[in-house]
Amino acid sequence: MKANTGVAIAAGAVAVLCGSVAAAQDFEGEVPPSYLRSPLGAPANALELGLNLGYAQGFGDIGSERRVRDVAGPGAGVGVKLLYRAVPKVGLGLTSRYEQYTAQGAEQGGADVRGVTLGAEASFHLAPFERVDPVISLGSGYRALWTAAPPGVRGGTVTHGIELGRLQAVIDVRMSESVALGPTIGGGLNLFLWENAEGSSLGWEVPGGRVNSFVFAGLEGRFDLGGQRVREVVQVARRR
C-alpha cells in the first residue's frame, strides 16, 4: 500500500512539473508593461489647447500704501493656453487667465475683485512618450487687478502691471496620445506700475510699486490637435 501511495505521489509531481514546463514553453513573449508604464506616441507639429481651473490667492504688497490682502482674499481662477508643439518635448504659445477673488477690507459690500493675465509661455515635457509626463512651464506677460465697485457706486479701480515671471508644474496623466489630465501648481512674481479709475483712461503711478506674488493650484487638461504622433527613437549601439 505504501509503495502504491509513493508511486501515485511521484506520478502527480511529474505531471505538475510537465504542465509547468509546457505552460512556460507556450508563453514566448515578455511580460507586457503596466498601464502607467506603457509607452505612447507623442504629439509633434501639433496645436495644443490647455484648460485649467482651481484655487488662486495673492501675497505681498501692491505698493507702499496697499497690500494685496487689503484688496483681494482667496479666490478661484480658470485659464486657457494655445501652444504650438513643434517637437514632443517643447511647446511655445500664448496663455490667459481669469480670476475671481473675495473682496477684503474697505472693498467689501458688494464689490468684485477680479484678476486677468495675458502672456507667453514655453512648456517642457520631461517624459513625452510615457503615460505619466511631468511638464514644467515658464512664462511672463501682463497682469491686471480690477476692483469693481458695487452697482450704483463709483470708485472702482484697475491696477496694471507686469507679470515678471511665472513657473508652473503639471503631472500629465495621458489617457490617450492626444488627451491628458493632471494636477497642477504654480505661481508668478508681479510688479504693478500704474492704475486708473474704472471707466477712465487717465491713470497714475502706483506709489512705491513692489514685487508681489499670486499662486494657484488645481487641475489642467491638455488636448493636442492635428500634427503627427511619433514614437520614441531608441538608438542601439553597433558592434565593431
Backbone bond lengths (Angstrom), bond angles and torsions (degrees), N, CA, C in turn:
res aa  C-N    CA-C-N  psi(-1)  N-CA   C-N-CA  omega(-1)  CA-C   N-CA-C  phi
1 M - - - 1.455 - - 1.533 111.15 -
2 K 1.372 115.36 -43.52 1.465 118.92 179.70 1.520 110.48 -64.46
3 A 1.359 116.46 -37.77 1.467 119.83 -179.73 1.521 110.11 -64.09
4 N 1.356 115.91 -42.96 1.462 119.40 179.80 1.542 111.41 -63.82
5 T 1.363 115.53 -39.77 1.470 119.36 178.59 1.524 111.44 -63.17
6 G 1.348 116.13 -43.01 1.474 120.06 178.55 1.504 111.56 -62.38
7 V 1.333 117.48 -40.69 1.470 120.85 179.49 1.523 110.47 -64.31
8 A 1.344 116.22 -40.40 1.473 119.67 -179.89 1.526 111.42 -64.61
9 I 1.353 116.00 -42.06 1.473 119.94 179.15 1.521 110.40 -64.05
10 A 1.332 116.10 -44.25 1.463 119.83 -179.87 1.519 110.88 -62.30
11 A 1.368 116.09 -41.43 1.461 119.61 -179.89 1.519 111.21 -64.40
12 G 1.356 116.28 -38.96 1.466 119.69 178.46 1.510 112.04 -64.95
13 A 1.353 116.20 -41.90 1.464 119.92 179.01 1.514 111.09 -62.34
14 V 1.341 116.63 -41.31 1.465 120.28 179.30 1.522 110.54 -64.01
15 A 1.351 117.24 -39.55 1.461 121.16 179.82 1.530 111.32 -63.74
16 V 1.366 115.52 -43.86 1.468 119.15 178.52 1.515 111.04 -63.10
17 L 1.335 117.45 -43.16 1.459 122.13 179.83 1.515 110.92 -62.44
18 C 1.321 116.67 -42.79 1.464 119.93 -179.72 1.530 110.99 -65.85
19 G 1.348 116.14 -37.93 1.464 119.90 178.08 1.511 111.52 -64.65
20 S 1.339 117.42 -39.74 1.461 121.49 179.13 1.516 111.29 -65.04
21 V 1.352 115.82 -42.71 1.470 120.16 179.28 1.516 109.99 -63.89
22 A 1.344 116.77 -41.69 1.459 120.40 -179.79 1.519 111.10 -64.10
23 A 1.365 116.77 -40.96 1.467 120.15 178.98 1.515 110.89 -64.65
24 A 1.329 115.86 -39.51 1.467 119.41 178.92 1.515 110.57 -65.65
25 Q 1.338 117.31 -35.51 1.456 120.36 -180.00 1.527 110.95 -72.30
26 D 1.360 117.50 -31.66 1.458 120.24 -179.53 1.527 111.48 -68.62
27 F 1.390 120.21 -32.40 1.459 123.54 -179.52 1.521 109.00 -93.15
28 E 1.320 116.89 108.35 1.461 121.37 -174.23 1.527 112.39 -112.38
29 G 1.337 120.14 8.48 1.459 121.98 180.00 1.507 111.68 -111.42
30 E 1.369 114.12 176.65 1.448 120.03 177.08 1.525 109.68 -83.55
31 V 1.333 115.65 157.32 1.461 120.04 176.47 1.527 108.80 -66.16
32 P 1.344 119.49 124.64 1.464 120.50 -177.38 1.517 110.94 -64.65
33 P 1.347 117.78 148.10 1.468 120.20 179.79 1.521 111.30 -67.34
34 S 1.330 115.82 157.97 1.455 120.35 176.91 1.526 109.92 -67.17
35 Y 1.337 115.63 168.67 1.467 120.12 -176.51 1.527 111.40 -58.07
36 L 1.345 116.97 -45.48 1.457 120.08 -176.68 1.522 112.84 -71.69
37 R 1.330 117.87 -18.59 1.458 120.63 -178.68 1.525 112.56 -104.88
38 S 1.323 117.33 1.15 1.460 119.67 179.85 1.528 109.47 -75.08
39 P 1.338 118.08 131.74 1.469 121.27 -177.04 1.525 111.79 -72.75
40 L 1.349 115.09 155.29 1.461 122.11 178.26 1.513 109.46 -134.32
41 G 1.329 115.92 157.95 1.444 119.61 170.42 1.520 110.08 -70.56
42 A 1.324 117.37 146.94 1.468 122.36 -178.38 1.521 110.10 -110.13
43 P 1.341 117.66 145.06 1.467 120.58 179.94 1.520 112.35 -65.88
44 A 1.329 115.91 142.74 1.460 123.17 173.23 1.526 107.83 -144.28
45 N 1.338 116.86 143.41 1.465 122.60 -175.51 1.534 110.55 54.40
46 A 1.326 116.46 41.20 1.465 121.74 -175.28 1.523 110.74 -122.37
47 L 1.335 115.74 154.03 1.458 121.67 169.91 1.522 108.28 -87.33
48 E 1.319 115.61 135.78 1.465 120.36 -178.55 1.527 109.29 -118.57
49 L 1.323 116.12 119.68 1.462 122.40 177.05 1.520 108.46 -100.99
50 G 1.330 116.26 125.16 1.455 121.20 179.42 1.526 111.03 -117.73
51 L 1.323 116.44 136.34 1.459 122.71 177.40 1.520 108.68 -129.24
52 N 1.335 117.37 132.80 1.458 119.91 178.98 1.525 110.42 -140.31
53 L 1.320 114.83 155.49 1.462 120.87 176.83 1.522 108.91 -153.03
54 G 1.338 115.81 155.19 1.457 119.09 179.59 1.511 112.75 161.63
55 Y 1.321 114.26 -161.83 1.471 124.27 -176.92 1.525 110.24 -79.19
56 A 1.343 116.36 145.85 1.464 121.32 177.92 1.524 109.58 -144.11
57 Q 1.337 116.14 146.41 1.464 120.32 177.28 1.523 109.82 -160.36
58 G 1.349 115.20 147.27 1.451 121.02 179.52 1.516 112.54 -107.79
59 F 1.342 115.34 153.79 1.465 122.15 -179.86 1.530 108.99 -139.09
60 G 1.324 115.27 154.67 1.458 119.93 174.91 1.513 112.83 99.75
61 D 1.333 115.80 -164.76 1.469 123.08 -174.82 1.522 110.84 -108.97
62 I 1.331 115.54 137.58 1.464 119.77 170.94 1.519 109.24 -74.29
63 G 1.309 116.00 -42.34 1.459 122.59 177.81 1.508 109.22 -159.73
64 S 1.321 116.11 -164.67 1.459 119.86 -178.19 1.525 112.53 -72.59
65 E 1.330 117.45 -13.82 1.465 120.48 -175.94 1.520 113.74 -112.25
66 R 1.321 118.55 -10.10 1.467 120.24 -176.71 1.514 110.62 -143.38
67 R 1.335 115.09 143.59 1.445 121.69 172.24 1.520 109.54 -104.77
68 V 1.314 116.39 158.06 1.461 119.89 178.28 1.521 110.19 -60.51
69 R 1.326 117.21 -42.15 1.464 120.10 -176.44 1.519 112.75 -70.66
70 D 1.361 118.02 -12.76 1.458 120.24 173.16 1.523 111.45 -74.55
71 V 1.335 116.25 -17.85 1.464 121.59 -176.09 1.523 111.37 -112.84
72 A 1.344 116.82 -49.33 1.464 121.36 -171.39 1.517 111.03 -125.19
73 G 1.328 115.51 129.61 1.457 121.50 174.59 1.521 110.89 -98.12
74 P 1.312 117.79 -156.97 1.464 120.80 178.35 1.528 110.41 -62.09
75 G 1.332 115.96 153.96 1.454 120.11 -179.80 1.509 112.33 -158.99
76 A 1.310 115.58 -164.22 1.462 122.77 179.91 1.515 108.53 -138.21
77 G 1.318 115.41 155.21 1.451 119.38 -178.05 1.510 112.18 -144.82
78 V 1.326 115.00 160.40 1.460 122.38 175.54 1.525 107.44 -135.02
79 G 1.326 116.08 137.72 1.454 120.75 -177.15 1.506 112.20 -130.46
80 V 1.331 115.14 157.84 1.464 121.45 177.38 1.529 108.66 -136.70
81 K 1.333 116.10 143.80 1.462 121.77 179.52 1.521 108.97 -132.49
82 L 1.318 116.27 147.36 1.459 121.91 172.31 1.519 107.24 -134.65
83 L 1.331 116.00 108.59 1.453 122.12 -175.01 1.523 110.61 -119.14
84 Y 1.316 114.98 154.48 1.458 120.93 170.50 1.520 107.61 -105.68
85 R 1.320 115.89 117.82 1.459 121.50 -177.27 1.526 108.48 -101.39
86 A 1.309 115.66 88.04 1.462 120.65 -176.00 1.519 111.79 -67.75
87 V 1.322 116.08 -39.76 1.464 122.09 178.62 1.523 107.85 -128.13
88 P 1.339 118.41 159.38 1.468 119.94 -175.46 1.519 115.15 -56.08
89 K 1.323 118.68 -30.51 1.459 120.15 -172.21 1.522 114.97 -92.79
90 V 1.339 119.45 -11.29 1.464 120.85 -172.68 1.528 110.52 -137.86
91 G 1.346 115.80 137.69 1.455 122.31 172.53 1.517 110.40 -132.23
92 L 1.336 117.27 144.18 1.456 123.02 -179.75 1.521 108.83 -131.65
93 G 1.352 116.79 139.14 1.455 117.44 179.16 1.504 113.60 175.63
94 L 1.338 115.11 -156.20 1.459 123.46 -174.41 1.519 110.25 -113.00
95 T 1.319 115.06 153.10 1.460 120.63 -179.53 1.527 110.30 -142.75
96 S 1.320 116.36 149.93 1.460 122.09 177.81 1.522 108.67 -145.52
97 R 1.340 115.29 152.04 1.465 119.86 -178.05 1.519 109.75 -147.81
98 Y 1.341 115.38 139.32 1.461 122.09 175.79 1.523 108.50 -119.37
99 E 1.341 116.59 135.26 1.462 121.67 -177.06 1.519 110.40 -131.35
100 Q 1.316 115.92 145.47 1.460 122.57 176.50 1.528 107.88 -122.75
101 Y 1.349 116.92 122.28 1.453 121.62 -176.98 1.528 110.93 -113.96
102 T 1.326 115.07 158.17 1.465 119.53 171.87 1.525 108.54 -78.13
103 A 1.334 116.05 135.47 1.464 120.91 -179.84 1.522 109.95 -72.38
104 Q 1.325 115.71 144.65 1.464 121.48 -177.54 1.524 110.88 -122.69
105 G 1.338 115.59 158.04 1.456 122.20 171.86 1.514 113.17 56.19
106 A 1.330 114.08 -130.26 1.458 120.04 -176.94 1.512 112.73 -69.60
107 E 1.345 116.43 -11.65 1.456 119.90 -177.79 1.529 111.81 -85.55
108 Q 1.327 118.20 -0.65 1.452 121.12 -179.80 1.529 110.84 -73.03
109 G 1.339 115.09 177.93 1.451 119.26 177.27 1.502 113.28 90.55
110 G 1.323 117.36 45.04 1.460 121.18 177.30 1.505 114.95 94.96
111 A 1.336 118.32 -2.02 1.455 120.79 179.15 1.519 110.33 -75.36
112 D 1.334 115.62 154.94 1.458 123.03 174.27 1.519 108.83 -114.54
113 V 1.332 115.80 139.98 1.460 120.94 174.66 1.520 107.15 -121.41
114 R 1.325 116.23 120.09 1.451 121.49 -174.78 1.519 110.07 -127.60
115 G 1.306 115.52 148.45 1.453 121.43 177.55 1.512 110.98 -123.22
116 V 1.337 116.48 145.30 1.463 121.93 179.70 1.517 108.32 -138.49
117 T 1.338 116.71 137.43 1.461 121.30 172.66 1.525 109.00 -129.69
118 L 1.336 115.54 146.16 1.462 123.82 173.64 1.516 106.89 -137.64
119 G 1.318 117.59 133.36 1.458 117.66 -178.71 1.507 114.13 -172.11
120 A 1.307 114.30 -169.80 1.464 122.86 178.44 1.519 108.87 -115.57
121 E 1.336 115.55 157.09 1.458 119.88 -174.72 1.517 110.82 -149.64
122 A 1.323 115.54 147.71 1.469 123.21 170.28 1.523 107.98 -122.29
123 S 1.323 116.29 128.88 1.468 120.80 -179.60 1.520 109.52 -114.88
124 F 1.335 115.23 144.20 1.465 121.66 -176.79 1.530 108.59 -126.79
125 H 1.327 116.68 116.27 1.470 123.37 -179.68 1.526 108.58 -90.05
126 L 1.318 116.79 119.70 1.461 120.84 -175.03 1.527 112.70 -83.68
127 A 1.319 117.95 -23.79 1.476 121.20 178.96 1.526 108.98 -143.06
128 P 1.333 118.29 66.56 1.469 121.11 -171.13 1.521 114.71 -67.19
129 F 1.342 118.54 -16.12 1.462 121.11 -177.97 1.530 112.42 -100.74
130 E 1.338 116.51 6.85 1.459 121.04 -178.42 1.528 110.96 -109.34
131 R 1.340 115.19 162.69 1.464 120.21 177.17 1.521 111.51 -65.58
132 V 1.328 117.71 -37.32 1.460 122.90 178.03 1.522 107.71 -106.34
133 D 1.312 115.79 113.08 1.461 122.24 -172.06 1.527 110.12 -123.27
134 P 1.331 119.84 101.51 1.470 120.79 175.13 1.533 110.08 -67.72
135 V 1.325 116.36 136.53 1.462 121.64 -177.94 1.528 108.94 -127.30
136 I 1.331 116.43 129.84 1.457 122.92 176.06 1.522 108.29 -112.70
137 S 1.345 116.89 129.77 1.463 121.34 -179.63 1.519 110.55 -122.01
138 L 1.335 115.52 140.39 1.457 123.05 176.88 1.519 108.59 -125.54
139 G 1.338 117.11 137.25 1.453 119.14 -178.95 1.514 112.63 -159.73
140 S 1.325 115.75 177.33 1.461 122.64 175.92 1.526 107.63 -163.26
141 G 1.345 116.54 172.28 1.456 118.99 -179.92 1.513 112.79 164.10
142 Y 1.328 115.24 -137.56 1.468 123.83 -174.34 1.521 109.10 -112.44
143 R 1.350 116.57 142.75 1.468 120.97 175.30 1.526 109.60 -135.15
144 A 1.335 114.24 139.71 1.464 120.84 175.97 1.518 109.54 -131.60
145 L 1.319 115.81 145.68 1.457 122.96 175.44 1.528 106.99 -124.38
146 W 1.324 115.29 113.38 1.456 121.36 -173.25 1.523 109.90 -107.80
147 T 1.337 115.88 118.82 1.462 121.79 175.13 1.517 107.73 -102.36
148 A 1.330 116.73 103.31 1.459 121.71 -177.59 1.522 109.48 -91.62
149 A 1.306 116.69 126.46 1.466 121.85 -179.86 1.522 110.33 -70.53
150 P 1.334 117.94 156.97 1.474 120.76 177.05 1.521 111.15 -59.22
151 P 1.320 118.20 156.88 1.466 121.19 179.00 1.527 111.55 -55.33
152 G 1.331 116.00 133.10 1.461 120.86 179.31 1.510 114.54 84.61
153 V 1.339 117.11 0.21 1.464 121.07 -178.85 1.523 108.94 -120.89
154 R 1.311 116.89 132.56 1.461 121.64 178.19 1.524 109.67 -93.67
155 G 1.304 116.63 155.77 1.452 119.39 177.19 1.515 114.61 129.91
156 G 1.337 117.96 4.86 1.453 119.77 176.31 1.521 111.91 -68.46
157 T 1.333 117.00 152.47 1.467 121.46 -179.82 1.527 110.19 -134.57
158 V 1.320 114.01 153.20 1.468 121.55 174.41 1.519 107.35 -120.09
159 T 1.314 116.13 121.07 1.463 122.01 -179.74 1.518 108.52 -106.18
160 H 1.343 116.59 124.59 1.466 121.99 -174.63 1.521 110.72 -111.31
161 G 1.317 115.25 156.34 1.449 118.83 176.05 1.508 112.75 -174.42
162 I 1.306 114.41 -165.03 1.458 122.76 -175.90 1.529 109.36 -114.33
163 E 1.300 115.54 132.94 1.462 119.91 168.77 1.527 106.33 -86.33
164 L 1.316 115.45 99.59 1.459 120.80 -172.44 1.526 112.16 -62.62
165 G 1.310 116.18 -39.56 1.459 120.69 -179.68 1.507 110.81 -165.47
166 R 1.331 115.55 144.47 1.466 120.68 -179.90 1.524 108.85 -134.61
167 L 1.318 115.85 133.37 1.465 122.37 178.04 1.520 108.74 -122.04
168 Q 1.322 116.42 131.59 1.462 121.60 -179.47 1.521 109.63 -136.92
169 A 1.327 115.92 141.65 1.467 122.06 175.77 1.525 108.70 -124.52
170 V 1.336 115.85 134.80 1.454 122.55 179.13 1.527 108.16 -131.31
171 I 1.323 116.64 139.26 1.469 121.16 170.52 1.524 106.93 -103.24
172 D 1.325 116.57 95.43 1.459 121.02 -179.95 1.523 110.41 -74.10
173 V 1.310 116.83 123.24 1.466 121.84 169.44 1.529 105.36 -103.72
174 R 1.323 117.00 109.60 1.459 122.07 -171.06 1.525 110.59 -85.58
175 M 1.308 115.74 114.92 1.455 120.80 178.84 1.518 112.26 -83.71
176 S 1.334 116.53 -19.98 1.457 122.29 174.49 1.521 107.13 -156.49
177 E 1.325 116.79 -176.57 1.463 119.58 179.82 1.519 112.37 -69.14
178 S 1.352 118.01 -15.65 1.460 121.07 -175.02 1.527 114.19 -122.90
179 V 1.326 118.42 -0.81 1.471 121.22 -176.61 1.521 109.58 -133.38
180 A 1.345 116.30 133.88 1.465 121.54 178.09 1.530 108.93 -143.00
181 L 1.325 116.06 151.42 1.463 122.40 178.49 1.518 108.04 -146.86
182 G 1.343 116.48 137.53 1.451 118.12 179.40 1.512 113.25 -170.34
183 P 1.330 117.20 169.92 1.464 121.88 178.99 1.525 111.23 -72.88
184 T 1.313 115.36 150.94 1.462 120.26 -179.30 1.522 110.31 -139.95
185 I 1.320 115.89 151.86 1.458 122.92 174.91 1.520 107.88 -147.96
186 G 1.315 116.84 146.01 1.450 118.74 -179.24 1.509 112.12 -173.23
187 G 1.316 114.89 -177.34 1.452 120.55 180.00 1.511 111.10 -173.42
188 G 1.332 115.78 164.75 1.454 120.86 -179.40 1.506 111.99 -141.00
189 L 1.333 115.42 155.73 1.460 123.07 174.37 1.522 108.61 -102.29
190 N 1.340 116.56 134.45 1.462 121.51 -173.37 1.524 111.27 -131.66
191 L 1.322 114.59 155.50 1.459 121.25 175.30 1.530 107.78 -135.84
192 F 1.335 117.03 109.26 1.461 121.34 177.22 1.525 109.00 -82.08
193 L 1.352 115.65 129.40 1.457 120.55 -173.17 1.515 113.78 -110.13
194 W 1.341 117.89 -35.69 1.456 119.75 -177.75 1.522 110.14 -149.92
195 E 1.339 115.05 165.53 1.465 120.50 177.74 1.513 109.88 -149.27
196 N 1.308 115.04 161.20 1.463 120.40 178.82 1.518 109.68 -145.30
197 A 1.334 116.09 158.13 1.457 121.38 178.38 1.526 109.06 -66.82
198 E 1.310 115.58 145.92 1.455 121.13 179.49 1.527 110.55 -57.58
199 G 1.336 116.41 126.28 1.459 121.66 179.43 1.515 114.24 85.59
200 S 1.330 118.53 2.63 1.462 121.79 -179.77 1.520 109.96 -119.98
201 S 1.334 115.24 143.83 1.462 119.79 177.71 1.525 112.03 -89.66
202 L 1.328 117.36 -8.54 1.463 121.06 178.53 1.522 109.26 -80.57
203 G 1.310 116.18 130.89 1.455 119.69 -177.31 1.510 113.29 -132.19
204 W 1.333 115.75 177.31 1.454 122.39 178.53 1.517 108.80 -146.42
205 E 1.304 114.87 158.76 1.456 120.13 -178.56 1.526 110.56 -72.60
206 V 1.323 115.45 145.78 1.461 120.90 173.74 1.531 107.60 -72.95
207 P 1.322 118.97 120.58 1.468 120.04 -178.78 1.528 111.59 -65.24
208 G 1.321 116.22 124.99 1.462 121.16 176.89 1.514 113.62 60.67
209 G 1.332 116.51 46.68 1.458 120.55 -178.50 1.524 112.64 -53.40
210 R 1.336 116.74 134.75 1.464 121.55 -176.85 1.524 110.61 -132.20
211 V 1.308 115.13 159.84 1.464 121.08 -179.91 1.528 109.38 -76.23
212 N 1.302 116.30 131.72 1.465 122.43 177.23 1.526 109.01 -132.13
213 S 1.313 116.94 178.25 1.468 119.78 -176.87 1.521 110.58 -137.94
214 F 1.319 115.22 149.59 1.461 123.70 171.61 1.520 107.51 -126.90
215 V 1.320 116.77 132.57 1.457 121.53 -178.32 1.529 109.44 -119.22
216 F 1.326 115.96 159.21 1.458 120.81 178.87 1.518 109.51 -150.41
217 A 1.333 115.85 157.27 1.467 122.45 177.52 1.520 108.03 -154.51
218 G 1.327 116.10 140.10 1.457 118.65 -178.73 1.515 111.94 175.08
219 L 1.333 116.39 -138.07 1.461 123.36 -179.22 1.525 109.53 -124.62
220 E 1.327 115.43 147.04 1.467 120.44 176.36 1.515 110.02 -134.41
221 G 1.329 115.97 136.44 1.455 122.17 175.46 1.520 110.39 -114.31
222 R 1.338 115.92 145.53 1.469 121.36 179.14 1.518 109.38 -124.88
223 F 1.339 115.14 138.59 1.454 121.21 179.61 1.526 108.12 -133.28
224 D 1.318 117.05 114.38 1.463 122.19 -178.44 1.520 109.62 -94.76
225 L 1.339 115.97 130.40 1.453 122.14 -173.98 1.526 109.84 -120.32
226 G 1.344 116.25 132.24 1.456 120.78 176.74 1.514 113.22 70.81
227 G 1.318 116.01 -164.26 1.452 121.24 179.51 1.516 113.17 70.07
228 Q 1.335 115.20 -156.99 1.459 121.74 179.40 1.522 109.93 -120.91
229 R 1.328 114.83 163.70 1.460 122.26 173.01 1.523 106.42 -117.07
230 V 1.317 115.43 109.59 1.463 120.62 -172.40 1.526 110.04 -104.86
231 R 1.320 115.72 153.71 1.458 122.20 178.25 1.520 110.11 -97.81
232 E 1.315 115.34 156.94 1.461 120.64 178.93 1.521 110.08 -69.10
233 V 1.320 115.67 133.99 1.460 121.27 178.02 1.518 108.71 -91.92
234 V 1.330 116.24 119.85 1.461 121.96 179.85 1.521 108.19 -104.95
235 Q 1.315 116.09 118.86 1.451 120.72 179.83 1.523 110.31 -85.86
236 V 1.319 115.83 130.08 1.459 122.44 178.81 1.522 108.49 -107.26
237 A 1.338 115.02 127.77 1.465 119.60 -178.93 1.530 110.50 -67.89
238 R 1.312 116.16 136.72 1.455 121.93 178.78 1.527 111.19 -89.16
239 R 1.303 113.54 144.74 1.468 118.61 176.12 1.516 109.69 -81.37
240 R 1.297 115.37 138.38 1.479 120.12 177.24 1.512 111.39 -95.23
